[in-house]
Amino acid sequence: MPQWLSQVAAAALDMDRLSIPVGALTTCGGAVLLLIVARRRTASEE
């Protein structure tokens, strides 16, 4: 995991007030990363 991402995650854990929006952003970001990785894998297999 990139260092900046771990720092953002740590900062998000410190902010209880923003836990809901940050959690939503993290979920969306994770989904996007999974899509990118999946596309790279399928592209490399072809």
NUTINU-175318 format. One record per residue: chain; residue in one letter; x, y, z of N, C-alpha, C, O, CB in turn. Coordinates in pm, 1 decimal. Glycine has a CB too. Layout:
residues N
@cadena: A residuo: a n_xx: X n_yy: Y n_zz: Z ca_xx: X ca_yy: Y ca_zz: Z c_xx: X c_yy: Y c_zz: Z o_xx: X o_yy: Y o_zz: Z cb_xx: X cb_yy: Y cb_zz: Z
...
//
This chain:
residues 46
@cadena: A residuo: m n_xx: 85.0 n_yy: -120.2 n_zz: 0.0 ca_xx: 0.0 ca_yy: 0.0 ca_zz: 0.0 c_xx: 87.9 c_yy: 124.3 c_zz: 0.0 o_xx: 181.0 o_yy: 133.9 o_zz: 80.0 cb_xx: -95.9 cb_yy: 1.1 cb_zz: 123.2
@cadena: A residuo: p n_xx: 59.8 n_yy: 219.7 n_zz: -88.6 ca_xx: 140.4 ca_yy: 344.0 ca_zz: -93.8 c_xx: 143.2 c_yy: 415.1 c_zz: 40.1 o_xx: 48.8 o_yy: 407.2 o_zz: 118.8 cb_xx: 85.4 cb_yy: 439.1 cb_zz: -200.6
@cadena: A residuo: q n_xx: 254.0 n_yy: 485.0 n_zz: 64.5 ca_xx: 269.2 ca_yy: 552.5 ca_zz: 193.9 c_xx: 163.2 c_yy: 660.6 c_zz: 212.2 o_xx: 107.6 o_yy: 675.5 o_zz: 321.0 cb_xx: 409.4 cb_yy: 614.0 cb_zz: 206.2
@cadena: A residuo: w n_xx: 135.0 n_yy: 736.4 n_zz: 105.2 ca_xx: 36.2 ca_yy: 844.7 ca_zz: 117.7 c_xx: -102.0 c_yy: 788.1 c_zz: 148.4 o_xx: -181.2 o_yy: 850.6 o_zz: 218.9 cb_xx: 31.3 cb_yy: 929.1 cb_zz: -11.5
@cadena: A residuo: l n_xx: -130.3 n_yy: 669.5 n_zz: 94.9 ca_xx: -261.5 ca_yy: 609.6 ca_zz: 118.5 c_xx: -275.7 c_yy: 568.6 c_zz: 264.0 o_xx: -382.1 o_yy: 584.9 o_zz: 323.9 cb_xx: -283.2 cb_yy: 488.5 cb_zz: 26.9
@cadena: A residuo: s n_xx: -167.5 n_yy: 515.0 n_zz: 321.0 ca_xx: -171.5 ca_yy: 475.5 ca_zz: 462.1 c_xx: -184.6 c_yy: 598.3 c_zz: 551.3 o_xx: -248.9 o_yy: 593.4 o_zz: 656.1 cb_xx: -45.2 cb_yy: 395.4 cb_zz: 499.8
@cadena: A residuo: q n_xx: -122.5 n_yy: 709.4 n_zz: 508.4 ca_xx: -132.4 ca_yy: 833.5 ca_zz: 585.8 c_xx: -275.1 c_yy: 886.7 c_zz: 582.0 o_xx: -327.2 o_yy: 933.8 o_zz: 683.1 cb_xx: -34.2 cb_yy: 939.7 cb_zz: 531.7
@cadena: A residuo: v n_xx: -337.6 n_yy: 879.1 n_zz: 465.3 ca_xx: -476.6 ca_yy: 924.2 ca_zz: 451.9 c_xx: -567.7 c_yy: 837.1 c_zz: 537.2 o_xx: -659.9 o_yy: 886.9 o_zz: 601.9 cb_xx: -521.8 cb_yy: 920.6 cb_zz: 303.7
@cadena: A residuo: a n_xx: -541.2 n_yy: 706.6 n_zz: 536.9 ca_xx: -622.3 ca_yy: 614.4 ca_zz: 617.0 c_xx: -607.3 c_yy: 646.5 c_zz: 765.1 o_xx: -705.6 o_yy: 645.4 o_zz: 839.3 cb_xx: -581.9 cb_yy: 467.8 cb_zz: 589.7
@cadena: A residuo: a n_xx: -485.1 n_yy: 675.1 n_zz: 808.2 ca_xx: -460.5 ca_yy: 708.2 ca_zz: 948.9 c_xx: -532.0 c_yy: 837.8 c_zz: 985.2 o_xx: -590.7 o_yy: 849.0 o_zz: 1092.9 cb_xx: -308.7 cb_yy: 720.8 cb_zz: 976.8
@cadena: A residuo: a n_xx: -526.8 n_yy: 935.7 n_zz: 895.0 ca_xx: -593.2 ca_yy: 1063.8 ca_zz: 920.4 c_xx: -744.9 c_yy: 1043.9 c_zz: 926.3 o_xx: -813.3 o_yy: 1106.6 o_zz: 1007.3 cb_xx: -556.3 cb_yy: 1167.6 cb_zz: 810.7
@cadena: A residuo: a n_xx: -796.4 n_yy: 956.8 n_zz: 840.4 ca_xx: -940.3 ca_yy: 929.6 ca_zz: 838.1 c_xx: -984.7 c_yy: 866.7 c_zz: 969.6 o_xx: -1092.7 o_yy: 896.9 o_zz: 1020.5 cb_xx: -976.5 cb_yy: 837.3 cb_zz: 720.0
@cadena: A residuo: l n_xx: -900.8 n_yy: 779.1 n_zz: 1024.0 ca_xx: -935.2 ca_yy: 714.2 ca_zz: 1151.1 c_xx: -936.9 c_yy: 816.2 c_zz: 1263.9 o_xx: -1010.3 o_yy: 800.2 o_zz: 1361.4 cb_xx: -835.7 cb_yy: 600.7 cb_zz: 1183.4
@cadena: A residuo: d n_xx: -855.4 n_yy: 922.2 n_zz: 1250.8 ca_xx: -849.7 ca_yy: 1024.8 ca_zz: 1354.6 c_xx: -971.3 c_yy: 1117.1 c_zz: 1348.9 o_xx: -1006.2 o_yy: 1180.6 o_zz: 1448.4 cb_xx: -721.4 cb_yy: 1106.5 cb_zz: 1340.9
@cadena: A residuo: m n_xx: -1035.3 n_yy: 1124.3 n_zz: 1232.5 ca_xx: -1149.5 ca_yy: 1214.3 ca_zz: 1216.5 c_xx: -1279.7 c_yy: 1135.9 c_zz: 1227.0 o_xx: -1327.2 o_yy: 1079.5 o_zz: 1128.4 cb_xx: -1142.1 cb_yy: 1288.8 cb_zz: 1081.4
@cadena: A residuo: d n_xx: -1336.9 n_yy: 1132.6 n_zz: 1346.6 ca_xx: -1461.0 ca_yy: 1057.8 ca_zz: 1365.8 c_xx: -1578.4 c_yy: 1126.3 c_zz: 1295.5 o_xx: -1671.6 o_yy: 1060.0 o_zz: 1249.9 cb_xx: -1491.1 cb_yy: 1042.1 cb_zz: 1515.6
@cadena: A residuo: r n_xx: -1573.2 n_yy: 1258.9 n_zz: 1287.2 ca_xx: -1684.4 ca_yy: 1333.0 ca_zz: 1226.0 c_xx: -1695.0 c_yy: 1303.2 c_zz: 1077.3 o_xx: -1804.5 o_yy: 1303.2 o_zz: 1021.1 cb_xx: -1667.0 cb_yy: 1483.6 cb_zz: 1247.7
@cadena: A residuo: l n_xx: -1580.7 n_yy: 1277.7 n_zz: 1013.5 ca_xx: -1580.6 ca_yy: 1254.8 ca_zz: 868.9 c_xx: -1576.0 c_yy: 1106.7 c_zz: 835.0 o_xx: -1550.5 o_yy: 1068.9 o_zz: 720.7 cb_xx: -1462.7 cb_yy: 1325.6 cb_zz: 804.6
@cadena: A residuo: s n_xx: -1601.1 n_yy: 1023.0 n_zz: 935.6 ca_xx: -1586.7 ca_yy: 878.6 ca_zz: 914.3 c_xx: -1680.2 c_yy: 828.0 c_zz: 804.0 o_xx: -1642.1 o_yy: 741.6 o_zz: 725.1 cb_xx: -1614.6 cb_yy: 803.2 cb_zz: 1044.8
@cadena: A residuo: i n_xx: -1801.6 n_yy: 881.3 n_zz: 798.6 ca_xx: -1897.5 ca_yy: 832.8 ca_zz: 698.8 c_xx: -1857.1 c_yy: 873.7 c_zz: 556.3 o_xx: -1846.4 o_yy: 786.3 o_zz: 470.3 cb_xx: -2038.0 cb_yy: 886.3 cb_zz: 730.6
@cadena: A residuo: p n_xx: -1834.2 n_yy: 1003.4 n_zz: 527.6 ca_xx: -1794.1 ca_yy: 1041.8 ca_zz: 391.9 c_xx: -1660.0 c_yy: 982.1 c_zz: 353.0 o_xx: -1641.2 o_yy: 941.2 o_zz: 238.4 cb_xx: -1788.0 cb_yy: 1192.8 cb_zz: 379.8
@cadena: A residuo: v n_xx: -1566.5 n_yy: 976.5 n_zz: 447.0 ca_xx: -1435.4 ca_yy: 918.7 ca_zz: 417.0 c_xx: -1450.6 c_yy: 770.2 c_zz: 386.2 o_xx: -1385.0 o_yy: 717.7 o_zz: 296.2 cb_xx: -1337.1 cb_yy: 939.8 cb_zz: 535.3
@cadena: A residuo: g n_xx: -1537.0 n_yy: 703.4 n_zz: 461.0 ca_xx: -1559.9 ca_yy: 561.4 ca_zz: 435.9 c_xx: -1618.6 c_yy: 539.3 c_zz: 297.2 o_xx: -1582.7 o_yy: 443.8 o_zz: 228.4 cb_xx: -1652.7 cb_yy: 502.6 cb_zz: 542.2
@cadena: A residuo: a n_xx: -1709.2 n_yy: 628.0 n_zz: 256.6 ca_xx: -1769.3 ca_yy: 616.7 ca_zz: 123.7 c_xx: -1663.9 c_yy: 638.9 c_zz: 15.9 o_xx: -1659.3 o_yy: 566.5 o_zz: -83.5 cb_xx: -1884.8 cb_yy: 717.6 cb_zz: 107.3
@cadena: A residuo: l n_xx: -1578.7 n_yy: 740.2 n_zz: 36.2 ca_xx: -1472.7 ca_yy: 768.2 ca_zz: -60.3 c_xx: -1374.8 c_yy: 651.9 c_zz: -67.0 o_xx: -1329.7 o_yy: 614.1 o_zz: -175.1 cb_xx: -1398.9 cb_yy: 897.9 cb_zz: -23.6
@cadena: A residuo: t n_xx: -1342.1 n_yy: 595.1 n_zz: 49.0 ca_xx: -1248.8 ca_yy: 482.4 ca_zz: 53.0 c_xx: -1307.0 c_yy: 362.9 c_zz: -21.4 o_xx: -1236.3 o_yy: 293.9 o_zz: -94.8 cb_xx: -1215.9 cb_yy: 443.9 cb_zz: 198.7
@cadena: A residuo: t n_xx: -1436.1 n_yy: 339.3 n_zz: -1.9 ca_xx: -1501.9 ca_yy: 227.6 ca_zz: -69.9 c_xx: -1500.5 c_yy: 248.6 c_zz: -221.0 o_xx: -1469.4 o_yy: 156.5 o_zz: -296.5 cb_xx: -1646.7 cb_yy: 211.3 cb_zz: -19.6
@cadena: A residuo: c n_xx: -1534.0 n_yy: 369.0 n_zz: -264.7 ca_xx: -1534.4 ca_yy: 400.0 ca_zz: -408.2 c_xx: -1393.2 c_yy: 389.6 c_zz: -464.5 o_xx: -1372.1 o_yy: 335.0 o_zz: -572.7 cb_xx: -1592.0 cb_yy: 541.4 cb_zz: -433.8
@cadena: A residuo: g n_xx: -1296.9 n_yy: 442.7 n_zz: -389.4 ca_xx: -1157.3 ca_yy: 436.7 ca_zz: -434.2 c_xx: -1110.1 c_yy: 293.0 c_zz: -446.3 o_xx: -1041.1 o_yy: 257.5 o_zz: -541.8 cb_xx: -1066.4 cb_yy: 513.3 cb_zz: -337.8
@cadena: A residuo: g n_xx: -1147.2 n_yy: 210.4 n_zz: -349.6 ca_xx: -1107.6 ca_yy: 69.4 ca_zz: -354.0 c_xx: -1169.5 c_yy: -0.8 c_zz: -473.8 o_xx: -1104.6 o_yy: -83.1 o_zz: -538.4 cb_xx: -1148.2 cb_yy: -1.9 cb_zz: -224.7
@cadena: A residuo: a n_xx: -1294.9 n_yy: 31.4 n_zz: -503.6 ca_xx: -1362.4 ca_yy: -29.4 ca_zz: -617.9 c_xx: -1293.6 c_yy: 10.4 c_zz: -747.9 o_xx: -1275.9 o_yy: -72.5 o_zz: -837.2 cb_xx: -1510.5 cb_yy: 11.6 cb_zz: -621.2
@cadena: A residuo: v n_xx: -1254.9 n_yy: 137.0 n_zz: -758.5 ca_xx: -1185.7 ca_yy: 185.8 ca_zz: -878.2 c_xx: -1052.0 c_yy: 114.7 c_zz: -893.8 o_xx: -1015.7 o_yy: 72.8 o_zz: -1003.7 cb_xx: -1164.6 cb_yy: 339.0 cb_zz: -871.2
@cadena: A residuo: l n_xx: -978.4 n_yy: 101.1 n_zz: -782.9 ca_xx: -848.6 ca_yy: 32.5 ca_zz: -788.1 c_xx: -867.1 c_yy: -112.3 c_zz: -832.6 o_xx: -787.8 o_yy: -163.6 o_zz: -911.6 cb_xx: -778.3 cb_yy: 37.8 cb_zz: -650.0
@cadena: A residuo: l n_xx: -971.0 n_yy: -178.2 n_zz: -782.4 ca_xx: -996.2 ca_yy: -317.2 ca_zz: -821.7 c_xx: -1026.4 c_yy: -325.3 c_zz: -971.0 o_xx: -980.9 o_yy: -417.5 o_zz: -1038.8 cb_xx: -1113.2 cb_yy: -376.6 cb_zz: -740.0
@cadena: A residuo: l n_xx: -1102.9 n_yy: -229.2 n_zz: -1022.3 ca_xx: -1134.2 ca_yy: -228.1 ca_zz: -1165.3 c_xx: -1008.0 c_yy: -209.0 c_zz: -1248.2 o_xx: -989.8 o_yy: -274.4 o_zz: -1350.9 cb_xx: -1235.6 cb_yy: -117.5 cb_zz: -1197.5
@cadena: A residuo: i n_xx: -919.9 n_yy: -118.0 n_zz: -1202.5 ca_xx: -795.0 ca_yy: -91.8 ca_zz: -1274.9 c_xx: -708.2 c_yy: -216.7 c_zz: -1276.5 o_xx: -654.1 o_yy: -254.2 o_zz: -1380.5 cb_xx: -718.1 cb_yy: 26.0 cb_zz: -1211.1
@cadena: A residuo: v n_xx: -695.0 n_yy: -280.7 n_zz: -1160.9 ca_xx: -613.1 ca_yy: -402.2 ca_zz: -1152.5 c_xx: -671.9 c_yy: -512.5 c_zz: -1239.3 o_xx: -598.8 o_yy: -584.1 o_zz: -1307.7 cb_xx: -601.7 cb_yy: -450.1 cb_zz: -1006.4
@cadena: A residuo: a n_xx: -803.8 n_yy: -526.0 n_zz: -1236.3 ca_xx: -870.2 ca_yy: -629.2 ca_zz: -1316.3 c_xx: -847.5 c_yy: -603.8 c_zz: -1465.1 o_xx: -822.7 o_yy: -697.3 o_zz: -1541.1 cb_xx: -1021.5 cb_yy: -633.3 cb_zz: -1285.1
@cadena: A residuo: r n_xx: -856.0 n_yy: -478.4 n_zz: -1506.2 ca_xx: -834.5 ca_yy: -445.5 ca_zz: -1647.4 c_xx: -690.7 c_yy: -472.2 c_zz: -1687.6 o_xx: -664.7 o_yy: -519.8 o_zz: -1798.1 cb_xx: -870.5 cb_yy: -299.0 cb_zz: -1675.0
@cadena: A residuo: r n_xx: -596.2 n_yy: -441.5 n_zz: -1597.8 ca_xx: -455.4 ca_yy: -465.8 ca_zz: -1628.5 c_xx: -429.0 c_yy: -615.3 c_zz: -1643.4 o_xx: -353.3 o_yy: -657.3 o_zz: -1730.9 cb_xx: -364.9 cb_yy: -406.2 cb_zz: -1518.8
@cadena: A residuo: r n_xx: -492.4 n_yy: -695.8 n_zz: -1557.1 ca_xx: -472.0 ca_yy: -840.7 ca_zz: -1562.8 c_xx: -529.2 c_yy: -897.3 c_zz: -1691.3 o_xx: -464.9 o_yy: -979.5 o_zz: -1756.6 cb_xx: -536.1 cb_yy: -909.6 cb_zz: -1441.6
@cadena: A residuo: t n_xx: -649.1 n_yy: -854.6 n_zz: -1728.6 ca_xx: -711.2 ca_yy: -905.2 ca_zz: -1850.5 c_xx: -633.1 c_yy: -857.5 c_zz: -1972.9 o_xx: -621.3 o_yy: -930.2 o_zz: -2071.5 cb_xx: -858.5 cb_yy: -860.0 cb_zz: -1859.2
@cadena: A residuo: a n_xx: -580.2 n_yy: -736.1 n_zz: -1966.5 ca_xx: -504.1 ca_yy: -682.2 ca_zz: -2078.9 c_xx: -372.3 c_yy: -757.5 c_zz: -2093.9 o_xx: -327.7 o_yy: -782.7 o_zz: -2205.9 cb_xx: -478.0 cb_yy: -531.1 cb_zz: -2059.9
@cadena: A residuo: s n_xx: -309.8 n_yy: -793.4 n_zz: -1982.2 ca_xx: -181.0 ca_yy: -862.7 ca_zz: -1988.0 c_xx: -199.2 c_yy: -1006.6 c_zz: -2034.6 o_xx: -108.1 o_yy: -1064.5 o_zz: -2093.7 cb_xx: -112.0 cb_yy: -859.9 cb_zz: -1850.7
@cadena: A residuo: e n_xx: -316.3 n_yy: -1064.9 n_zz: -2008.5 ca_xx: -340.7 ca_yy: -1202.8 ca_zz: -2049.9 c_xx: -363.1 c_yy: -1211.6 c_zz: -2200.4 o_xx: -332.1 o_yy: -1313.8 o_zz: -2261.6 cb_xx: -461.2 cb_yy: -1260.2 cb_zz: -1975.4
@cadena: A residuo: e n_xx: -416.4 n_yy: -1106.0 n_zz: -2260.3 ca_xx: -444.9 ca_yy: -1108.2 ca_zz: -2403.9 c_xx: -322.4 c_yy: -1089.3 c_zz: -2489.0 o_xx: -332.0 o_yy: -1089.0 o_zz: -2611.7 cb_xx: -544.3 cb_yy: -1003.2 cb_zz: -2437.9
//
